[in-house]
């Protein structure tokens, strides 16, 4: 089964570290990153979709995707 996550965060090194951590756990980049202005906070935000193939897993809405 392939699972999907969307990572988001501020436009700083913490976002890059979040993506690097996901990649180190076997997640793969999916599509292009996004970059948008958050008017509520007055800051730029980044986003990146990632996917991962999980053998033998059965989808359950309660599963914690980051722990897969």
C-alpha positions in Angstrom: 0.0 0.0 0.0 1.3 3.5 -0.8 0.6 6.1 1.8 0.7 9.9 1.4 1.6 12.8 3.7 1.8 16.6 3.1 4.6 18.2 5.1 4.3 22.0 5.7 6.2 24.5 7.8 7.7 27.9 7.9 10.3 29.0 5.3 13.3 28.2 7.4 15.7 25.4 8.1 13.2 23.5 10.3 11.1 22.7 7.2 14.2 21.4 5.3 15.0 19.2 8.4 11.4 17.9 8.4 11.7 16.9 4.8 15.2 15.4 5.3 13.9 13.3 8.2 11.0 12.0 6.1 13.4 11.0 3.3 15.7 9.3 5.8 12.8 7.2 6.9 12.1 6.0 3.4 9.5 8.5 2.2 9.9 9.8 -1.4 9.2 13.2 -2.8 5.9 13.4 -4.7 5.6 16.4 -7.1 7.0 19.8 -6.7 7.3 21.8 -3.4 4.9 24.6 -2.8 5.6 28.1 -1.4 2.9 30.5 -0.3 2.4 33.6 1.8 0.4 33.1 5.0 -1.5 36.4 5.4 -2.6 35.5 9.0 1.0 35.3 10.2 2.6 37.5 7.6 5.2 34.8 6.8 6.1 32.5 3.9 5.1 28.8 4.3 6.6 25.8 2.4 4.9 22.5 1.6 6.0 19.1 0.1 4.1 16.0 -0.6 5.8 12.7 0.2 4.7 9.1 -0.4 5.9 5.7 0.9 5.2 2.1 0.0 4.4 0.1 3.2 4.3 -3.7 2.6 1.5 -5.6 4.2 -0.2 -2.5 5.6 -4.0 -2.1 5.4 -5.3 1.5 5.3 -6.9 2.7 8.5 -7.9 6.3 9.0 -6.5 6.1 12.6 -3.0 5.2 11.4 -0.3 7.6 12.3 1.3 8.3 8.9 4.5 9.8 10.3 5.2 6.6 12.3 5.0 4.4 9.2 
